Amino acid sequence: MIQGPSAQTQHITSLLSQRPLFVFALSSEAAEEFNEDNILIAGIGKVNAAFNLTKKIQEERPGLIVNLGSAGSNTFKRGEVVCCNRFIQRDMDVTGLGYRKYETPFSDLEPVLEYGFQLDGFQYGICGTGDNFETGHTTVDYNVIDMEAYSLAMVAMKENIPFLCLKYITDGADGGAAEEWSVQVHHAAAAFRKIISGLQQ
């Protein structure tokens, strides 16, 4: 699904005019900026994300799924928005049975799930998704940390729906992550609205 960035940005602009589905984990990530849009508050964690997106698709199949959310990183700066189209399930570890790290047994999926658009003008990250709020990030396998994106990307891929993932970096995924997140998350919605409005013009 990964093509040249310019062609993808043109395609995204077209799809954004056709009532896309904007997916957030929390209402605070959308704030009041997306009240006029088709949104889904999917909840925190992989199970909530997968269940609620699948349910929404059954009710109304969108032409584009856009995941906008907060994330941690010790690579990118606070306040930056990073585009992700590679995803790792960072708490999947069945290496004790001979599987590769992050590989889901019997799934036929590679440890790194590659799905989604690239967007002109943005840095690209590898998003590690897991069911814990990471405060001691050290691995180089992924450089953006969240709790939902892998699940959303996988559902979009299996349903063959175009997918765009943008993450607003709120914290350094370190000892100060919780305090930083609670402050920075309120800035995410305004940043996302500016980006989406720019693409829709």
N, C-alpha and C positions, 0 to 999 in steps of 0.2 A: 504493500500500500504506500510505501515511502517513495515519493517522486522528487523532482526538482523543486526547490523552495518557491520560485516565482510562480510556477504553474499551480502549486498548492495554495498559495495565498490568493490567487485569482479564484480558485475553486471554493475556498472558504468564504470569500466575499459573496459569491453567488449563493452558497448554502445558507448564509446568515440572513438572507432576505426571505427565507422560506420557513419562518417560525421554528428555529432550532430549539433543542432542549438544553437549558443551562443547569448543570448539576453541581450543587454545593453540599458539603457535609453538614454545615451549620448555617442557620439563618443569619448569624452575625457576619458571615463571609459574603453574603449578598446584600445585607443591610436594606436600605430603601432604594438602592440603585437599580434593581431589576424587577420592580413591582409590576411593570407593564410587559414583562417577558414571560415566556413559558419556562418555569423553573421547577426543579425537584430538590427538596432538602432530603438527602439520602440517609443522613445519620452517620454516626462515627463507626468506623471499623469495616472490615472486609465483608462480613456477613450482611450487615445492614445495607452497605453499598450495592452489593450484588442483588439482594432480594428486592430492594425498592426500585432500582433501575429496571430490572426484569419486569416487575409488576407494571411500571409506568409504560414500558414498551408495549406490553400486552394491551394496555388501554388506548394508547395513542403512539403510533410508530413515528418517531421524528426522522427528518432527513439528515440531521447532524446532531451529535451529542458533544457538548462542550463542558468539560470539567474545569471549573474555576475554584481554586482552593488555596489554603495556606499550607506552608511546608517549612521544614528546617533544612539547613545546609551549612556546612563549614567550608564550602567552596565558593558559593555565591553570596553576595552581600545582602544584608537586610534591606527590604524595600525593592529589590529587583524582582522582575517577573521572568520566569524561566519556562520555556516550552519543552515538554517531555513527550517523546514517542517511543521510549524504551522503558520497560518496567520490570522490576524484580519483586518477587514475593519474599521479602527479606527474613521472615520468620519461618519459611519452609526449609527444613533441614532434615533430609532422610539419608544423609551420607553414611550413617551406620548400617544401612542396608545396601550400600553400593551405588546409590544414586548420586548425581552431581549436586553440589550445593545449589539450593533454590529450585531444583527440579521437582515437580509434582509427579509422583509415581503414576504410571498408567494413563497419563493425560495427553501424551503425544505433543506436549508443548515444550519448547526450549526454555532453559532457566531464565533467559532474558526475553520477555515478550515484546516484540516490535510491532507496534500498531499506532497509527495516528498521523496527523499532519505535522509538518514543520512550517514555521511561520517566519517570513522575512523579518530581519531586524532583531531577532531574539536569540539569546544564548540557549543552547540545548543541554538538557540534563538527563541523567538516568535516575528514574524515580524508584526508590525502595519503599515498598508498602508493607506495613505490618501492624499487628494489633497491639502495639505499645507505643507510648510517647517517648521517643528516643532522646536521651539526655547525655549519652556518652559515645557519640558516633566516631568510629575510628576506621572502618573499612573503606577501601577505595573502589569497591565494586559498584557503588551507587553514590551519587552526590546530592540528591534531593530526597528528603525523607517525609513520607506522609502515611496516612492510614486507610486510604480508599482507592487511589488511582489505578492500581493493578487490577482490582476487581471490576472497576468501571470499564477499563480498556478491554479486558477479557470478554465481558458481556457484549460490548460494542462489536468486537471482532467476530464473536460467534454469531451475532445477529446481522453481521455484514452492514453495519451502520457506520458512516464516517465519524471520526473521533478527533477532537482537539483537546489537549490538556495544557493549561497554563497554571503555574504555581507561583504564588506570591511568597517570597522568603520572609518569614517572620522572626526566625531565631537561628542560632548556631548549632542546634541539636547537641548542646552541651549542658553544663551545670546550671546555666542561667536561662535555659530554654523556656521553662514554664512562665517566668515573669515576662520575658521578651514577647512571647506569643500573645499573652493577654493584652499587651499594649499595642502590638503591631497589627493584629488581626483586623482591627477596625479600619485600617487604611487600605485593606485589600479590595474591598468592594469598589471604592472610588477609582483605584488603579485599573481594575478590570473593566469598569464601565467606560473609562476613557479609551482603552484599547479596543473594545468591541465597537464602540461608536465610531472610532476611526476607521475600522474595517468596513462598517456598514455605509459609510459615506460614498 
